[in-house]
Amino acid sequence: MGTIVLGYQSLQVEGSAGQRLGVFTAEPGTPDYEAIVVLDGMAGQDAGHPVVDATS
């Protein structure tokens, strides 16, 4: 895939002292976004797990 540039946001988890949630995003329509879509489609294939389509 090469280098993928992502945005990042760290959110504090309410009620969980010291825990944070990291969210990484790619701008839709960019090559970075398309690379993430390809990687998402590959997720689970190597591990023998079905790929879940979260868009439906």
N, CA, C and O atoms as CSV, one atom per row, in Angstrom:
chain,resi,resn,atom,element,x,y,z
A,1,MET,N,N,0.808,-1.184,0.000
A,1,MET,CA,C,0.000,0.000,0.000
A,1,MET,C,C,0.854,1.252,0.000
A,1,MET,O,O,0.445,2.279,-0.541
A,2,GLY,N,N,2.013,1.186,0.586
A,2,GLY,CA,C,2.829,2.387,0.679
A,2,GLY,C,C,2.432,3.224,1.884
A,2,GLY,O,O,1.806,2.729,2.821
A,3,THR,N,N,2.802,4.484,1.849
A,3,THR,CA,C,2.502,5.394,2.945
A,3,THR,C,C,1.044,5.848,2.854
A,3,THR,O,O,0.570,6.221,1.781
A,4,ILE,N,N,0.353,5.813,3.966
A,4,ILE,CA,C,-1.037,6.279,4.042
A,4,ILE,C,C,-1.076,7.398,5.075
A,4,ILE,O,O,-0.650,7.211,6.215
A,5,VAL,N,N,-1.584,8.557,4.678
A,5,VAL,CA,C,-1.676,9.708,5.576
A,5,VAL,C,C,-3.070,9.731,6.182
A,5,VAL,O,O,-4.072,9.768,5.467
A,6,LEU,N,N,-3.122,9.708,7.518
A,6,LEU,CA,C,-4.391,9.666,8.234
A,6,LEU,C,C,-4.501,10.825,9.212
A,6,LEU,O,O,-3.501,11.307,9.745
A,7,GLY,N,N,-5.729,11.261,9.437
A,7,GLY,CA,C,-5.994,12.188,10.527
A,7,GLY,C,C,-6.159,11.378,11.796
A,7,GLY,O,O,-6.473,10.189,11.740
A,8,TYR,N,N,-5.950,12.005,12.934
A,8,TYR,CA,C,-6.008,11.294,14.211
A,8,TYR,C,C,-6.683,12.156,15.255
A,8,TYR,O,O,-6.448,13.361,15.342
A,9,GLN,N,N,-7.532,11.508,16.051
A,9,GLN,CA,C,-8.143,12.187,17.187
A,9,GLN,C,C,-8.144,11.227,18.363
A,9,GLN,O,O,-8.456,10.046,18.208
A,10,SER,N,N,-7.796,11.733,19.538
A,10,SER,CA,C,-7.780,10.942,20.754
A,10,SER,C,C,-8.895,11.441,21.664
A,10,SER,O,O,-8.976,12.630,21.972
A,11,LEU,N,N,-9.746,10.524,22.086
A,11,LEU,CA,C,-10.901,10.887,22.914
A,11,LEU,C,C,-10.814,10.192,24.266
A,11,LEU,O,O,-10.495,9.005,24.343
A,12,GLN,N,N,-11.096,10.922,25.311
A,12,GLN,CA,C,-11.115,10.334,26.647
A,12,GLN,C,C,-12.385,9.505,26.794
A,12,GLN,O,O,-13.469,9.938,26.402
A,13,VAL,N,N,-12.241,8.300,27.367
A,13,VAL,CA,C,-13.382,7.419,27.601
A,13,VAL,C,C,-13.981,7.794,28.945
A,13,VAL,O,O,-13.355,7.604,29.988
A,14,GLU,N,N,-15.193,8.328,28.916
A,14,GLU,CA,C,-15.854,8.784,30.136
A,14,GLU,C,C,-16.076,7.619,31.095
A,14,GLU,O,O,-16.533,6.550,30.691
A,15,GLY,N,N,-15.753,7.831,32.352
A,15,GLY,CA,C,-15.941,6.810,33.381
A,15,GLY,C,C,-14.830,5.775,33.432
A,15,GLY,O,O,-14.910,4.818,34.202
A,16,SER,N,N,-13.796,5.953,32.621
A,16,SER,CA,C,-12.671,5.018,32.600
A,16,SER,C,C,-11.378,5.812,32.737
A,16,SER,O,O,-10.794,6.260,31.751
A,17,ALA,N,N,-10.953,5.972,33.968
A,17,ALA,CA,C,-9.767,6.784,34.252
A,17,ALA,C,C,-8.558,6.312,33.455
A,17,ALA,O,O,-8.178,5.142,33.509
A,18,GLY,N,N,-7.964,7.236,32.718
A,18,GLY,CA,C,-6.739,6.943,32.000
A,18,GLY,C,C,-6.911,6.252,30.654
A,18,GLY,O,O,-5.927,6.067,29.938
A,19,GLN,N,N,-8.124,5.867,30.289
A,19,GLN,CA,C,-8.324,5.201,29.004
A,19,GLN,C,C,-8.717,6.214,27.939
A,19,GLN,O,O,-9.463,7.157,28.201
A,20,ARG,N,N,-8.196,6.000,26.723
A,20,ARG,CA,C,-8.500,6.880,25.603
A,20,ARG,C,C,-8.825,6.032,24.384
A,20,ARG,O,O,-8.369,4.895,24.264
A,21,LEU,N,N,-9.605,6.588,23.497
A,21,LEU,CA,C,-9.968,5.943,22.245
A,21,LEU,C,C,-9.302,6.718,21.117
A,21,LEU,O,O,-9.501,7.925,20.987
A,22,GLY,N,N,-8.511,6.025,20.300
A,22,GLY,CA,C,-7.849,6.663,19.166
A,22,GLY,C,C,-8.662,6.413,17.905
A,22,GLY,O,O,-9.037,5.275,17.621
A,23,VAL,N,N,-8.936,7.470,17.148
A,23,VAL,CA,C,-9.711,7.367,15.917
A,23,VAL,C,C,-8.840,7.881,14.768
A,23,VAL,O,O,-8.365,9.017,14.794
A,24,PHE,N,N,-8.643,7.040,13.776
A,24,PHE,CA,C,-7.863,7.402,12.596
A,24,PHE,C,C,-8.805,7.502,11.411
A,24,PHE,O,O,-9.657,6.634,11.224
A,25,THR,N,N,-8.663,8.560,10.600
A,25,THR,CA,C,-9.543,8.752,9.452
A,25,THR,C,C,-8.738,9.169,8.225
A,25,THR,O,O,-7.658,9.748,8.334
A,26,ALA,N,N,-9.291,8.860,7.063
A,26,ALA,CA,C,-8.728,9.318,5.796
A,26,ALA,C,C,-9.824,10.092,5.075
A,26,ALA,O,O,-10.994,9.711,5.127
A,27,GLU,N,N,-9.456,11.157,4.416
A,27,GLU,CA,C,-10.404,12.015,3.700
A,27,GLU,C,C,-10.992,11.253,2.511
A,27,GLU,O,O,-10.244,10.799,1.646
A,28,PRO,N,N,-12.342,11.102,2.453
A,28,PRO,CA,C,-12.971,10.402,1.324
A,28,PRO,C,C,-12.551,11.008,-0.017
A,28,PRO,O,O,-12.413,12.224,-0.154
A,29,GLY,N,N,-12.354,10.138,-0.990
A,29,GLY,CA,C,-11.970,10.577,-2.326
A,29,GLY,C,C,-10.470,10.706,-2.540
A,29,GLY,O,O,-10.027,10.970,-3.657
A,30,THR,N,N,-9.681,10.522,-1.483
A,30,THR,CA,C,-8.222,10.626,-1.607
A,30,THR,C,C,-7.617,9.238,-1.830
A,30,THR,O,O,-8.254,8.228,-1.531
A,31,PRO,N,N,-6.408,9.187,-2.348
A,31,PRO,CA,C,-5.726,7.890,-2.472
A,31,PRO,C,C,-5.567,7.191,-1.118
A,31,PRO,O,O,-5.584,5.962,-1.045
A,32,ASP,N,N,-5.412,7.976,-0.052
A,32,ASP,CA,C,-5.299,7.394,1.295
A,32,ASP,C,C,-6.583,6.666,1.665
A,32,ASP,O,O,-6.538,5.567,2.218
A,33,TYR,N,N,-7.719,7.267,1.366
A,33,TYR,CA,C,-9.025,6.659,1.652
A,33,TYR,C,C,-9.177,5.365,0.853
A,33,TYR,O,O,-9.591,4.341,1.395
A,34,GLU,N,N,-8.844,5.416,-0.430
A,34,GLU,CA,C,-8.963,4.224,-1.283
A,34,GLU,C,C,-8.077,3.098,-0.776
A,34,GLU,O,O,-8.472,1.933,-0.828
A,35,ALA,N,N,-6.881,3.427,-0.285
A,35,ALA,CA,C,-5.995,2.408,0.273
A,35,ALA,C,C,-6.616,1.767,1.504
A,35,ALA,O,O,-6.507,0.555,1.688
A,36,ILE,N,N,-7.267,2.562,2.353
A,36,ILE,CA,C,-7.939,2.024,3.539
A,36,ILE,C,C,-9.086,1.111,3.131
A,36,ILE,O,O,-9.298,0.072,3.757
A,37,VAL,N,N,-9.826,1.480,2.094
A,37,VAL,CA,C,-10.927,0.635,1.598
A,37,VAL,C,C,-10.381,-0.714,1.133
A,37,VAL,O,O,-10.964,-1.757,1.427
A,38,VAL,N,N,-9.268,-0.692,0.409
A,38,VAL,CA,C,-8.651,-1.942,-0.054
A,38,VAL,C,C,-8.206,-2.785,1.138
A,38,VAL,O,O,-8.459,-3.989,1.179
A,39,LEU,N,N,-7.543,-2.156,2.105
A,39,LEU,CA,C,-7.094,-2.890,3.293
A,39,LEU,C,C,-8.271,-3.461,4.063
A,39,LEU,O,O,-8.195,-4.583,4.564
A,40,ASP,N,N,-9.358,-2.708,4.165
A,40,ASP,CA,C,-10.551,-3.187,4.855
A,40,ASP,C,C,-11.114,-4.418,4.149
A,40,ASP,O,O,-11.547,-5.369,4.800
A,41,GLY,N,N,-11.105,-4.398,2.834
A,41,GLY,CA,C,-11.597,-5.541,2.075
A,41,GLY,C,C,-10.745,-6.777,2.262
A,41,GLY,O,O,-11.231,-7.900,2.132
A,42,MET,N,N,-9.469,-6.572,2.567
A,42,MET,CA,C,-8.559,-7.690,2.787
A,42,MET,C,C,-8.635,-8.218,4.214
A,42,MET,O,O,-8.198,-9.338,4.480
A,43,ALA,N,N,-9.178,-7.438,5.125
A,43,ALA,CA,C,-9.236,-7.831,6.544
A,43,ALA,C,C,-10.015,-9.132,6.688
A,43,ALA,O,O,-11.103,-9.274,6.128
A,44,GLY,N,N,-9.479,-10.052,7.413
A,44,GLY,CA,C,-10.161,-11.313,7.668
A,44,GLY,C,C,-9.873,-12.380,6.628
A,44,GLY,O,O,-10.020,-13.568,6.915
A,45,GLN,N,N,-9.470,-11.992,5.436
A,45,GLN,CA,C,-9.219,-12.988,4.398
A,45,GLN,C,C,-8.066,-13.903,4.779
A,45,GLN,O,O,-8.157,-15.120,4.614
A,46,ASP,N,N,-6.984,-13.325,5.285
A,46,ASP,CA,C,-5.827,-14.128,5.664
A,46,ASP,C,C,-6.118,-14.989,6.885
A,46,ASP,O,O,-5.558,-16.076,7.031
A,47,ALA,N,N,-6.993,-14.504,7.761
A,47,ALA,CA,C,-7.282,-15.223,8.996
A,47,ALA,C,C,-8.417,-16.231,8.819
A,47,ALA,O,O,-8.775,-16.931,9.766
A,48,GLY,N,N,-8.981,-16.307,7.623
A,48,GLY,CA,C,-10.068,-17.247,7.387
A,48,GLY,C,C,-11.394,-16.785,7.924
A,48,GLY,O,O,-12.319,-17.589,8.044
A,49,HIS,N,N,-11.522,-15.507,8.253
A,49,HIS,CA,C,-12.777,-14.950,8.744
A,49,HIS,C,C,-13.509,-14.259,7.624
A,49,HIS,O,O,-12.876,-13.675,6.745
A,50,PRO,N,N,-14.845,-14.308,7.631
A,50,PRO,CA,C,-15.597,-13.588,6.596
A,50,PRO,C,C,-15.445,-12.088,6.762
A,50,PRO,O,O,-15.289,-11.593,7.878
A,51,VAL,N,N,-15.492,-11.371,5.659
A,51,VAL,CA,C,-15.439,-9.917,5.681
A,51,VAL,C,C,-16.850,-9.398,5.859
A,51,VAL,O,O,-17.748,-9.788,5.114
A,52,VAL,N,N,-17.063,-8.532,6.823
A,52,VAL,CA,C,-18.383,-7.972,7.117
A,52,VAL,C,C,-18.511,-6.645,6.405
A,52,VAL,O,O,-17.631,-5.790,6.512
A,53,ASP,N,N,-19.613,-6.466,5.672
A,53,ASP,CA,C,-19.880,-5.192,4.980
A,53,ASP,C,C,-20.657,-4.309,5.929
A,53,ASP,O,O,-21.849,-4.521,6.153
A,54,ALA,N,N,-19.974,-3.308,6.494
A,54,ALA,CA,C,-20.612,-2.428,7.481
A,54,ALA,C,C,-21.475,-1.372,6.833
A,54,ALA,O,O,-22.130,-0.606,7.540
A,55,THR,N,N,-21.503,-1.302,5.497
A,55,THR,CA,C,-22.297,-0.274,4.820
A,55,THR,C,C,-23.720,-0.705,4.579
A,55,THR,O,O,-24.533,0.119,4.159
A,56,SER,N,N,-24.068,-1.964,4.825
A,56,SER,CA,C,-25.452,-2.398,4.589
A,56,SER,C,C,-26.216,-2.628,5.856
A,56,SER,O,O,-27.391,-2.995,5.811
